Amino acid sequence: MTKLPVVSGKDLVFALGRLGYEFDHQKGSHIVLRYKERPYNRLTIPNHREISKGTLRSILKRAGILVEELQKVL
């Protein structure tokens, strides 16, 4: 298993944008992204300086993205 990178919420939103997600809305410190094509999968990203490992792993699992794919677009 590949080690998770330390990533901020802003960097994760940028990386997911390169993988097909677009900004939907923001409520407080949480940014909601939506996949451009069907199925319109939604992800909630906390806009923190550093996203915890468990939260990052959960986001990647819901998005169906491998850690290696994330590291390529960061």
C-alpha positions, 0 to 999 in steps of 0.5 A: 500500500502506498503512503498517503501524501500530506495534502491541504483541502485546497490542493485536494480540490485542485487535484480532484478538479484535474480528475473530472470533479468540479466545484458545486458549492461551499458551506462554511469550511466544507467544499462540495465537488460534483463529478462532471458526468454521470453518475454525478458523484458528490464529495465533501472536502474539508478546507483545512491546512492538512486533511487527516489520513482517515478523511483523505482515505475515505474521500479517495475511496468514495471517488474511486481514485488510487493513491498513485493517481492522486500523487500523479496529479498533485 
